[in-house]
């Protein structure tokens, strides 16, 4: 058998047709879903990218690996322990990746016989680049049992789709630069503006219409969909369709202005932690399956192992559970509750159940957050009404459950989230460094973040000795 394991970075589940979106972002992904199984409530327990992918490949939650943040100098993954590509390579699979996570942390290249770094001269990693690197490898190794990891970044900022892809998602004749439109004011005057000015807004020009940036995101998803169609057509042409387990997953989603988060992936809200997970294997999975129970990222590793006919050493403790009993209808999901964690822009932990979401924030970073949030997902799917002060007993019970779980998992070990907070949240630290470069202080900026203040400081810096 072959395994094609695909990370669709920053792909939000609710922006796909097969997850209920009405705009035409994903006709081919929808087709793949109809040919296999779709998990309606799959969660990224640890976000963002570094923590999510570490959990996916180890089958362990961040509280056990210690990887709970992103871009932190504190994090290190021990070389001993489970790592999916290593385990498959030992058992005879030819392992390969087209990926760039090695640029972030060395452990993401472990276990691969062939690691093809997708970083090149371009700033933005395009899905066409991933395909151009992957297709020759597939043709060359199609006679071998292989595990191929592909990492597509198209849905990640900066959103730079080809212009023709934007048309179906943005009203014709509408001006995205209309000075009378003030819908971007919240984004431009947000404390995180210095970071996004450089990494996103400068690539788009002086946009005034936030709907236009949402349209760019949809266009990126549609562009990605076409790249996945090209990949799938190659698998069919090379005779690999029937005996290939194809796994599509988002490492996290994306907030598109919800909760005061402007085109980024922080916050333990559904927009970010509910991710698409779709699997297709014609020899094993009946088409058209939809799973409504709770599952999580760490379940993917044991699922792939079981599909490959491999078992873990009983001494190896992982958190993930195989999805095959769920796919076969023996159980509804793998979990009754999923524990959530983030520690990059802000530090929060949470619990999601079938009906509720509870979030406890330890450090809100550049965002305004209450210490406790409780949402009834049955009646408030968009998580707009915080019930923590109305349903105090519910919130108290969730808080105790969360504290007990954290203590049980840690034992005598130090909490990696607390350790990170002692040196500062990585993205908050990055904003502070940017501000310092231009002669601005964090304390003053956080009290009165205005685009004009920062832009004027940048101009002074460029016109003065700083240049």
C-alpha positions as CSV (number, residue, x, y, z in Angstrom):
1,X,0.0,0.0,0.0
2,X,0.9,3.7,-0.3
3,X,0.1,6.5,2.1
4,X,-0.2,10.1,0.9
5,X,-0.5,12.3,4.0
6,X,-1.4,15.9,3.3
7,X,-1.3,18.9,5.6
8,X,-3.5,21.7,4.3
9,X,-2.1,24.5,6.4
10,X,-4.6,27.0,7.8
11,X,-7.5,25.4,6.1
12,X,-10.7,26.1,8.0
13,X,-13.3,23.3,8.0
14,X,-16.3,25.6,7.7
15,X,-14.9,27.1,4.5
16,X,-15.3,23.9,2.5
17,X,-18.4,22.8,0.7
18,X,-18.4,19.3,2.2
19,X,-18.5,21.0,5.6
20,X,-21.5,23.2,4.7
21,X,-20.0,26.2,3.0
22,X,-22.1,27.5,0.1
23,X,-19.5,29.2,-2.0
24,X,-17.6,27.2,-4.6
25,X,-14.2,26.9,-2.7
26,X,-13.7,23.1,-2.8
27,X,-15.4,21.1,-5.6
28,X,-12.6,18.5,-5.7
29,X,-12.0,18.2,-2.0
30,X,-15.8,17.6,-1.8
31,X,-15.4,14.8,-4.3
32,X,-12.7,13.2,-2.4
33,X,-14.8,13.4,0.7
34,X,-17.7,11.7,-1.1
35,X,-15.4,8.9,-2.0
36,X,-14.2,8.2,1.5
37,X,-14.9,9.4,5.1
38,X,-15.3,12.9,6.5
39,X,-14.9,13.7,10.2
40,X,-17.3,16.5,11.0
41,X,-15.9,17.2,14.4
42,X,-12.1,16.8,14.2
43,X,-10.0,19.0,16.5
44,X,-6.5,20.4,16.6
45,X,-5.9,19.9,20.3
46,X,-2.7,21.9,20.2
47,X,-2.2,25.0,18.0
48,X,-0.6,26.5,16.0
49,X,1.6,24.8,13.3
50,X,4.6,23.6,15.3
51,X,2.5,22.2,18.1
52,X,-0.1,20.7,15.8
53,X,2.3,18.9,13.5
54,X,4.3,17.5,16.4
55,X,1.2,16.0,17.8
56,X,0.2,14.6,14.5
57,X,3.5,12.8,13.9
58,X,4.0,11.6,17.5
59,X,0.5,10.7,18.4
60,X,1.0,12.6,21.7
61,X,-0.5,15.8,23.0
62,X,1.7,18.8,23.6
63,X,1.4,18.5,27.4
64,X,3.4,15.2,27.0
65,X,5.9,16.2,24.3
66,X,6.4,19.6,25.8
67,X,5.7,21.2,22.4
68,X,2.8,23.6,23.2
69,X,4.1,26.8,21.5
70,X,5.3,27.9,18.0
71,X,8.7,29.5,17.2
72,X,9.9,29.2,20.8
73,X,13.5,28.8,21.6
74,X,12.5,26.7,24.6
75,X,11.1,23.8,22.7
76,X,13.0,20.6,22.0
77,X,11.7,17.2,21.0
78,X,13.6,14.2,22.4
79,X,15.0,11.9,19.7
80,X,13.6,8.8,21.5
81,X,9.9,8.1,21.2
82,X,7.3,7.7,18.5
83,X,7.7,9.5,15.2
84,X,5.4,8.3,12.4
85,X,7.9,8.6,9.4
86,X,10.6,6.8,11.4
87,X,8.3,3.9,12.3
88,X,7.1,3.5,8.8
89,X,10.6,3.6,7.3
90,X,11.8,0.9,9.7
91,X,9.0,-1.3,8.4
92,X,10.0,-1.0,4.8
93,X,8.1,2.1,3.6
94,X,10.0,4.5,1.4
95,X,9.4,7.8,3.2
96,X,9.5,11.2,1.6
97,X,8.3,14.7,2.3
98,X,7.8,17.9,0.4
99,X,7.7,20.3,3.3
100,X,9.5,23.2,4.9
101,X,8.9,22.7,8.6
102,X,12.6,21.8,8.9
103,X,13.2,25.5,8.6
104,X,11.3,25.8,12.0
105,X,12.5,22.8,13.9
106,X,14.9,20.0,13.0
107,X,12.7,17.2,14.1
108,X,10.3,17.7,11.3
109,X,12.8,16.1,8.9
110,X,13.2,12.9,11.0
111,X,12.5,9.6,9.4
112,X,12.5,10.6,5.8
113,X,14.6,8.9,3.2
114,X,13.9,11.8,1.0
115,X,13.2,15.3,2.4
116,X,12.5,17.8,-0.3
117,X,12.5,21.3,1.2
118,X,9.8,23.4,-0.5
119,X,11.4,26.7,0.4
120,X,12.9,28.5,-2.5
121,X,13.5,32.0,-3.7
122,X,9.8,32.9,-3.5
123,X,8.4,34.3,-0.3
124,X,5.1,32.4,-0.6
125,X,5.1,28.6,-1.0
126,X,2.7,27.9,-3.8
127,X,0.8,24.7,-4.2
128,X,2.2,24.4,-7.8
129,X,5.7,24.4,-6.3
130,X,4.7,21.5,-4.0
131,X,3.3,19.6,-6.9
132,X,6.3,20.3,-9.2
133,X,8.5,18.8,-6.5
134,X,6.3,15.9,-5.6
135,X,5.2,14.6,-9.0
136,X,8.6,13.4,-10.3
137,X,9.2,11.7,-6.9
138,X,5.9,9.8,-7.2
139,X,6.6,8.6,-10.7
140,X,10.1,7.5,-9.7
141,X,8.9,5.5,-6.6
142,X,5.5,4.3,-7.6
143,X,6.6,0.7,-7.6
144,X,7.6,0.9,-3.9
145,X,5.3,1.0,-0.8
146,X,5.7,4.6,0.2
147,X,4.7,7.2,2.7
148,X,4.6,10.7,1.2
149,X,4.0,13.8,3.3
150,X,2.9,16.9,1.4
151,X,2.5,20.3,3.1
152,X,0.5,22.9,1.2
153,X,0.5,26.5,2.5
154,X,-1.9,28.3,0.1
155,X,-4.6,29.1,2.7
156,X,-2.0,30.8,4.9
157,X,-1.3,34.5,4.9
158,X,-0.4,36.4,2.8
159,X,-3.4,35.5,0.6
160,X,-2.0,35.9,-2.9
161,X,-4.2,33.9,-5.2
162,X,-4.1,34.4,-9.0
163,X,-6.5,37.2,-9.9
164,X,-8.8,35.0,-11.8
165,X,-9.5,33.0,-8.7
166,X,-10.9,36.0,-6.8
167,X,-13.7,36.8,-9.2
168,X,-16.2,34.1,-7.9
169,X,-15.9,35.4,-4.4
170,X,-15.9,39.2,-4.6
171,X,-18.7,41.2,-6.1
172,X,-18.0,42.6,-9.5
173,X,-17.6,46.4,-9.6
174,X,-17.0,46.6,-5.9
175,X,-13.9,48.6,-4.9
176,X,-11.7,46.9,-2.3
177,X,-9.8,50.3,-1.8
178,X,-12.9,52.5,-1.4
179,X,-11.8,55.1,1.2
180,X,-15.4,55.4,2.4
181,X,-15.3,51.8,3.6
182,X,-14.1,51.6,7.2
183,X,-14.4,47.8,7.8
184,X,-10.6,47.5,8.0
185,X,-10.3,49.9,10.9
186,X,-10.4,47.2,13.6
187,X,-7.6,45.3,11.9
188,X,-5.4,48.3,11.2
189,X,-5.7,49.6,14.7
190,X,-5.2,46.2,16.5
191,X,-2.2,45.7,18.8
192,X,-1.0,43.0,16.4
193,X,-0.9,45.4,13.4
194,X,2.9,45.7,13.4
195,X,3.3,42.0,12.8
196,X,0.6,41.7,10.1
197,X,1.6,44.9,8.3
198,X,4.9,43.2,7.4
199,X,3.6,39.7,6.9
200,X,0.3,40.4,5.2
201,X,-1.1,43.8,4.6
202,X,1.9,45.2,2.7
203,X,1.4,42.5,0.1
204,X,-2.2,43.5,-0.5
205,X,-2.0,47.2,-0.8
206,X,-4.2,49.7,1.0
207,X,-7.3,47.5,1.3
208,X,-10.3,49.2,3.0
209,X,-12.8,46.4,2.6
210,X,-12.4,43.4,4.9
211,X,-14.8,41.4,2.7
212,X,-12.1,41.5,0.0
213,X,-9.5,39.8,2.3
214,X,-12.1,37.2,3.1
215,X,-12.6,36.7,-0.6
216,X,-8.8,36.3,-1.1
217,X,-8.9,33.5,1.5
218,X,-11.7,31.7,-0.3
219,X,-9.8,32.2,-3.6
220,X,-6.7,30.6,-2.0
221,X,-8.8,27.6,-1.0
222,X,-10.2,27.3,-4.5
223,X,-6.6,27.5,-5.9
224,X,-5.5,24.8,-3.5
225,X,-8.5,22.6,-4.6
226,X,-7.2,22.7,-8.1
227,X,-3.7,21.7,-7.0
228,X,-5.2,18.7,-5.2
229,X,-7.1,17.7,-8.3
230,X,-3.8,17.7,-10.2
231,X,-2.3,15.5,-7.5
232,X,-5.2,13.1,-7.6
233,X,-5.2,12.8,-11.3
234,X,-1.6,11.8,-11.2
235,X,-2.3,9.1,-8.7
236,X,-5.0,7.8,-11.0
237,X,-2.8,8.0,-14.1
238,X,0.0,6.1,-12.3
239,X,-2.3,3.3,-11.2
240,X,-2.0,4.3,-7.5
241,X,-5.6,5.2,-6.8
242,X,-7.0,1.9,-5.5
243,X,-4.2,1.0,-3.1
244,X,-3.4,4.5,-1.7
245,X,-4.6,5.7,1.7
246,X,-5.1,9.4,1.1
247,X,-5.4,11.5,4.3
248,X,-6.2,15.2,4.1
249,X,-6.1,17.3,7.3
250,X,-5.9,21.0,8.4
251,X,-3.3,21.7,11.0
252,X,-5.5,24.5,12.3
253,X,-8.2,26.8,10.8
254,X,-8.3,30.5,10.4
255,X,-10.3,33.3,12.0
256,X,-11.6,35.8,9.5
257,X,-12.3,38.7,11.8
258,X,-14.3,36.6,14.3
259,X,-13.5,37.3,18.0
260,X,-11.3,40.3,17.0
261,X,-8.8,38.0,15.3
262,X,-8.0,39.3,11.8
263,X,-6.9,36.6,9.4
264,X,-4.9,34.5,11.8
265,X,-5.1,31.3,13.8
266,X,-5.1,32.0,17.5
267,X,-7.9,31.5,19.9
268,X,-9.5,28.2,20.9
269,X,-12.6,29.0,19.0
270,X,-14.2,26.6,16.4
271,X,-12.9,28.8,13.5
272,X,-9.3,27.7,14.5
273,X,-9.5,24.4,16.3
274,X,-12.1,22.6,14.3
275,X,-10.3,21.3,11.3
276,X,-11.1,19.2,8.2
277,X,-10.1,15.6,8.3
278,X,-10.9,13.5,5.2
279,X,-9.7,10.0,4.4
280,X,-10.0,7.9,1.2
281,X,-8.9,4.3,0.6
282,X,-11.0,2.6,-2.0
283,X,-10.0,-0.9,-0.8
284,X,-10.9,-0.3,2.8
285,X,-13.3,2.7,3.2
286,X,-16.8,2.7,1.8
287,X,-17.7,6.0,0.1
288,X,-19.9,8.7,1.6
289,X,-19.2,8.1,5.3
290,X,-19.6,11.0,7.7
291,X,-18.5,10.8,11.3
292,X,-20.2,13.1,13.9
293,X,-18.3,12.1,17.0
294,X,-15.2,13.9,18.5
295,X,-11.8,13.0,17.1
296,X,-8.5,14.8,17.3
297,X,-5.2,15.2,15.5
298,X,-3.2,12.7,17.5
299,X,-5.6,9.9,16.3
300,X,-4.1,10.1,12.8
301,X,-0.8,8.5,13.8
302,X,-2.2,5.2,15.2
303,X,-4.8,5.1,12.3
304,X,-2.0,5.2,9.7
305,X,0.0,2.6,11.7
306,X,-3.0,0.2,11.8
307,X,-3.7,0.7,8.1
308,X,-0.1,-0.3,7.4
309,X,-0.4,-3.4,9.5
310,X,2.0,-2.1,12.1
311,X,1.7,-2.0,15.9
312,X,3.4,0.2,18.4
313,X,5.7,-1.1,21.1
314,X,3.4,-1.6,24.2
315,X,5.9,0.5,26.2
316,X,5.2,3.5,24.0
317,X,2.4,5.5,25.5
318,X,0.6,7.7,23.0
319,X,-2.6,9.8,23.4
320,X,-4.1,9.0,20.0
321,X,-6.6,6.3,19.3
322,X,-7.1,4.5,16.0
323,X,-10.0,5.9,13.9
324,X,-10.8,2.5,12.3
325,X,-13.3,1.5,15.0
326,X,-15.1,4.8,14.4
327,X,-15.0,4.4,10.6
328,X,-16.4,0.9,10.9
329,X,-19.2,2.1,13.1
330,X,-18.2,0.4,16.3
331,X,-18.0,3.7,18.2
332,X,-19.1,7.3,17.6
333,X,-15.8,9.0,18.1
334,X,-12.5,8.5,20.0
335,X,-13.2,11.0,22.8
336,X,-16.0,12.3,24.9
337,X,-14.1,15.5,25.5
338,X,-11.0,17.0,23.9
339,X,-8.5,19.2,25.8
340,X,-7.3,22.2,23.9
341,X,-4.2,24.2,24.2
342,X,-2.4,27.3,22.6
343,X,0.6,29.2,23.6
344,X,1.9,31.5,20.8
345,X,-0.2,34.7,20.5
346,X,-2.0,34.0,23.8
347,X,-1.9,31.3,26.4
348,X,-5.1,29.4,26.9
349,X,-6.4,25.9,27.6
350,X,-9.9,24.6,27.1
351,X,-12.3,21.7,26.9
352,X,-14.7,20.9,24.0
353,X,-17.5,18.3,24.5
354,X,-20.4,17.4,22.3
355,X,-22.4,20.3,23.6
356,X,-20.0,22.9,25.2
357,X,-16.8,24.7,24.9
358,X,-14.9,26.0,27.9
359,X,-11.8,28.2,27.6
360,X,-9.5,29.5,30.3
361,X,-7.1,32.2,29.4
362,X,-3.8,32.6,31.3
363,X,-2.3,35.4,29.2
364,X,-4.3,37.1,26.5
365,X,-1.3,38.7,24.8
366,X,-2.3,41.5,22.4
367,X,-6.0,40.5,22.7
368,X,-8.8,41.3,25.1
369,X,-10.1,38.1,26.6
370,X,-12.1,37.2,29.8
371,X,-10.4,34.7,32.0
372,X,-13.2,32.2,31.4
373,X,-15.4,31.6,28.5
374,X,-18.3,29.1,28.2
375,X,-20.2,28.5,25.0
376,X,-23.2,26.3,24.3
377,X,-22.3,24.9,20.9
378,X,-25.8,23.5,20.3
379,X,-27.4,27.0,20.2
380,X,-24.4,29.2,19.6
381,X,-22.2,27.6,17.0
382,X,-20.4,30.9,16.3
383,X,-19.5,31.2,20.0
384,X,-20.8,34.7,20.4
385,X,-22.4,34.5,23.8
386,X,-20.1,33.8,26.8
387,X,-22.2,32.0,29.4
388,X,-19.4,31.8,32.1
389,X,-21.1,34.3,34.4
390,X,-24.6,32.9,33.8
391,X,-23.8,29.2,34.1
392,X,-21.3,29.6,37.0
393,X,-21.6,26.0,38.2
394,X,-21.0,24.7,34.7
395,X,-18.0,26.9,34.3
396,X,-16.6,25.9,37.7
397,X,-17.0,22.2,36.9
398,X,-15.2,22.6,33.6
399,X,-12.4,24.6,35.3
400,X,-11.9,21.9,37.9
401,X,-11.9,19.2,35.2
402,X,-9.3,21.1,33.3
403,X,-7.1,21.7,36.3
404,X,-7.3,18.0,37.4
405,X,-6.5,16.8,33.8
406,X,-3.5,19.1,33.6
407,X,-2.2,17.9,36.9
408,X,-2.7,14.2,36.1
409,X,-0.9,14.6,32.8
410,X,2.0,16.5,34.2
411,X,2.7,14.5,37.3
412,X,5.9,15.9,38.7
413,X,6.9,17.5,35.4
414,X,6.9,21.2,34.9
415,X,4.0,22.7,32.9
416,X,5.5,23.7,29.5
417,X,3.0,26.5,29.1
418,X,4.0,28.1,32.4
419,X,7.6,27.8,31.4
420,X,6.9,29.7,28.2
421,X,5.0,32.4,30.0
422,X,8.0,33.1,32.1
423,X,10.0,34.2,29.0
424,X,7.0,35.7,27.2
425,X,4.7,34.5,24.5
426,X,6.6,34.1,21.2
427,X,4.5,36.4,19.1
428,X,4.1,39.0,21.7
429,X,7.9,39.1,22.0
430,X,8.1,39.5,18.2
431,X,5.8,42.5,18.3
432,X,7.8,44.0,21.1
433,X,11.0,43.6,19.0
434,X,9.4,45.3,16.0
435,X,8.2,48.2,18.2
436,X,11.6,48.6,19.8
437,X,13.2,48.8,16.3
438,X,11.0,51.8,15.5
439,X,11.4,53.5,18.9
440,X,7.9,52.5,20.3
441,X,7.3,50.9,23.7
442,X,5.0,47.9,24.2
443,X,3.2,49.4,27.2
444,X,2.3,52.6,25.3
445,X,1.4,50.8,22.1
446,X,-0.9,48.3,23.8
447,X,-2.8,51.1,25.4
448,X,-3.3,53.1,22.2
449,X,-2.6,51.0,19.1
450,X,-3.2,53.2,16.0
451,X,-2.0,52.5,12.5
452,X,-0.9,56.1,12.0
453,X,1.4,56.0,15.1
454,X,3.2,52.9,13.9
455,X,3.4,53.9,10.2
456,X,4.8,57.3,11.2
457,X,7.4,55.6,13.3
458,X,8.4,53.4,10.4
459,X,8.8,56.5,8.1
460,X,10.9,58.3,10.7
461,X,13.1,55.2,11.1
462,X,13.6,54.8,7.3
463,X,14.3,58.5,6.8
464,X,16.7,58.7,9.7
465,X,19.8,56.9,11.0
466,X,17.9,53.6,11.2
467,X,18.0,53.4,7.4
